[in-house]
C-alpha cells in the first residue's frame, strides 16, 4: 500500500483497487469494482438477491459491461428473464465484443421460448469467438428445441470437433 498525502492507494496484481483516506473510508471507482467482484462471488455461491444488490451498487457507481452481465446472471438464476435480458443488452451496448453477454442473453431468450432471438445471439457469440463450445452447444439446443435437428447436430458436431477431449458436460 502506498501513501500520497492523505490518500492511500491499494494495489493488487498491478490494478488499483480503491482509494481511501486515513480513516479507511473507500470511495471512487474502486468501490464499484469491489461491489462487482463481490456480486460475482455471490453469483457463484447461488446468492442471487445479494448479487443483484451488489451489482446494482456497482452500476450506480460506475456502469460497466461486467456489472450488467453479472447482474443479468443473478436475474437469470432467479428465472427473471426479462430483467436478465435488459441487463445483458446493456452489457452488449457497453461492450459489443463480449461473446459471453450474447451467449447469456441467448439463454434468457431461449428460456422465454424465443428461439429465433436465442439463435441470433448464439450466432453472434460464435462470430465473436469461433471456439466457444458453450455458444455452439447452446445454439444446438435452441435448434433442437425449435425442431431443427439437422442444424442442432451440426452444432453438436462443432463442439466435438473443437474439443474432442471435453469430458465434462458443458
Backbone torsions as a table, in degrees:
resi	resn	phi	psi	omega
1	UNK	NA	132.4	179.0
2	UNK	-108.9	146.7	176.8
3	UNK	-112.3	136.0	174.7
4	UNK	-132.6	102.1	-177.4
5	UNK	63.7	-126.0	-179.1
6	UNK	-92.9	-4.5	-178.1
7	UNK	-99.6	146.3	177.6
8	UNK	-119.8	130.2	178.3
9	UNK	-112.2	125.8	175.9
10	UNK	-101.0	139.7	179.7
11	UNK	-124.5	145.4	174.1
12	UNK	-141.3	123.4	-179.1
13	UNK	51.6	38.3	176.5
14	UNK	80.1	0.2	-178.7
15	UNK	-107.8	132.3	176.8
16	UNK	-71.1	123.3	-178.4
17	UNK	-88.1	-43.1	-177.6
18	UNK	-162.8	166.1	171.9
19	UNK	-116.0	143.6	176.7
20	UNK	-148.0	159.6	172.2
21	UNK	-93.2	-175.7	-176.5
22	UNK	-64.8	-17.9	178.7
23	UNK	-75.1	-13.7	-178.4
24	UNK	91.4	-1.6	179.3
25	UNK	-69.2	125.2	-177.0
26	UNK	-92.8	139.3	178.0
27	UNK	-148.9	168.1	175.7
28	UNK	87.5	-163.4	-173.8
29	UNK	-57.8	-39.4	-175.5
30	UNK	-59.1	-34.2	-179.4
31	UNK	-64.7	-41.3	175.7
32	UNK	-60.0	-41.6	179.3
33	UNK	-63.8	-38.6	178.2
34	UNK	-64.7	-41.1	176.4
35	UNK	-63.5	-41.5	177.4
36	UNK	-59.3	-44.6	-178.3
37	UNK	-64.5	-44.0	179.1
38	UNK	-67.2	-35.2	175.6
39	UNK	-58.1	-46.2	179.5
40	UNK	-61.7	-39.9	178.7
41	UNK	-66.0	-41.4	176.4
42	UNK	-62.4	-39.1	177.5
43	UNK	-60.7	-43.6	179.2
44	UNK	-63.9	-31.0	179.4
45	UNK	-89.4	6.0	178.0
46	UNK	64.2	33.4	177.4
47	UNK	-107.8	70.8	-170.7
48	UNK	-60.3	-40.3	-178.6
49	UNK	-63.2	-41.3	177.2
50	UNK	-67.4	-38.9	178.9
51	UNK	-61.9	-44.6	179.5
52	UNK	-60.8	-44.5	-179.3
53	UNK	-62.0	-45.6	-178.8
54	UNK	-69.0	-41.6	178.5
55	UNK	-64.4	-36.8	177.0
56	UNK	-61.7	-43.2	177.4
57	UNK	-62.1	-41.3	179.1
58	UNK	-63.5	-44.1	-178.4
59	UNK	-65.2	-38.3	178.0
60	UNK	-63.7	-34.6	-179.3
61	UNK	-80.3	-43.2	-179.6
62	UNK	-157.5	102.5	-179.9
63	UNK	-66.7	117.7	177.9
64	UNK	-128.7	159.1	176.7
65	UNK	-59.8	-40.5	-179.5
66	UNK	-61.9	-43.2	179.4
67	UNK	-62.4	-45.4	179.3
68	UNK	-66.9	-39.3	178.8
69	UNK	-63.8	-44.7	179.9
70	UNK	-63.6	-40.7	178.1
71	UNK	-67.9	-37.4	174.6
72	UNK	-58.7	-40.5	177.3
73	UNK	-61.7	-38.9	179.3
74	UNK	-67.9	-43.3	176.6
75	UNK	-63.0	-40.5	179.3
76	UNK	-61.6	-41.1	178.6
77	UNK	-62.7	-29.4	178.0
78	UNK	-87.7	4.1	-177.2
79	UNK	60.6	35.4	173.2
80	UNK	-102.7	73.9	-170.8
81	UNK	-66.9	-32.1	179.5
82	UNK	-63.6	-47.1	177.6
83	UNK	-67.9	-35.1	176.7
84	UNK	-61.1	-46.5	179.7
85	UNK	-61.3	-42.5	178.8
86	UNK	-59.6	-45.4	-178.9
87	UNK	-70.7	-41.3	177.1
88	UNK	-62.6	-38.0	178.3
89	UNK	-63.5	-39.6	177.9
90	UNK	-67.1	-39.0	177.3
91	UNK	-61.8	-41.6	179.0
92	UNK	-65.6	-38.4	177.6
93	UNK	-61.2	-38.4	-179.7
94	UNK	-79.4	-28.0	179.7
95	UNK	-147.4	90.5	-175.1
96	UNK	-73.6	-0.4	178.8
97	UNK	-106.0	11.4	-179.1
98	UNK	-87.8	96.8	-177.9
99	UNK	-60.2	-36.4	-177.8
100	UNK	-66.5	-32.9	177.8
101	UNK	-65.6	-40.9	175.7
102	UNK	-64.4	-43.9	179.8
103	UNK	-61.2	-45.3	-179.3
104	UNK	-66.8	-40.4	178.1
105	UNK	-64.9	-36.3	175.2
106	UNK	-58.5	-39.2	177.9
107	UNK	-63.1	-39.7	178.8
108	UNK	-68.2	-40.4	176.3
109	UNK	-63.5	-42.5	179.7
110	UNK	-62.4	-41.1	178.4
111	UNK	-61.4	-28.2	177.7
112	UNK	-86.8	-0.8	-179.2
113	UNK	81.5	13.7	179.7
114	UNK	-95.1	74.2	-172.5
115	UNK	-59.9	-43.2	-177.1
116	UNK	-64.0	-40.8	177.9
117	UNK	-67.9	-39.3	177.4
118	UNK	-61.1	-46.9	-179.7
119	UNK	-60.9	-41.0	178.6
120	UNK	-62.0	-43.0	179.2
121	UNK	-68.1	-42.4	177.7
122	UNK	-62.9	-38.9	178.1
123	UNK	-62.8	-40.0	177.4
124	UNK	-65.9	-40.4	177.3
125	UNK	-60.7	-41.0	179.1
126	UNK	-67.0	-39.9	178.4
127	UNK	-61.4	-37.3	179.7
128	UNK	-76.6	-28.6	-179.4
129	UNK	-146.1	94.0	-173.2
130	UNK	-68.4	-6.0	177.7
131	UNK	-111.6	20.2	-178.0
132	UNK	-79.1	96.2	-178.4
133	UNK	-57.8	-40.7	-177.4
134	UNK	-64.8	-42.2	-179.5
135	UNK	-65.2	-43.0	177.3
136	UNK	-63.0	-45.4	-179.9
137	UNK	-63.3	-43.7	-179.4
138	UNK	-66.4	-40.6	177.6
139	UNK	-65.0	-37.7	174.7
140	UNK	-59.1	-42.3	177.4
141	UNK	-62.5	-39.8	179.2
142	UNK	-66.0	-43.9	176.9
143	UNK	-60.8	-44.2	-179.6
144	UNK	-61.4	-45.0	178.3
145	UNK	-63.1	-27.4	-179.4
146	UNK	-88.5	1.2	177.9
147	UNK	84.7	10.8	-179.5
148	UNK	-101.0	76.5	-175.2
149	UNK	-63.9	-34.6	-178.2
150	UNK	-62.0	-47.4	178.3
151	UNK	-69.4	-35.2	177.5
152	UNK	-60.2	-48.0	-179.9
153	UNK	-61.9	-40.1	178.3
154	UNK	-59.8	-42.5	178.7
155	UNK	-69.0	-40.4	177.3
156	UNK	-63.5	-36.6	176.0
157	UNK	-63.2	-37.4	177.5
158	UNK	-61.5	-41.3	178.7
159	UNK	-59.3	-46.0	-179.3
160	UNK	-65.7	-40.4	-179.3
161	UNK	-67.8	-40.8	-179.0
162	UNK	-65.4	-44.3	-177.6
163	UNK	-143.3	82.3	-177.4
164	UNK	-66.7	-13.3	-178.6
165	UNK	-92.1	0.1	-179.9
166	UNK	-64.2	117.5	-179.7
167	UNK	-102.9	-33.2	-177.9
168	UNK	-77.7	144.0	175.6
169	UNK	-63.8	144.1	-178.9
170	UNK	-105.9	NA	NA
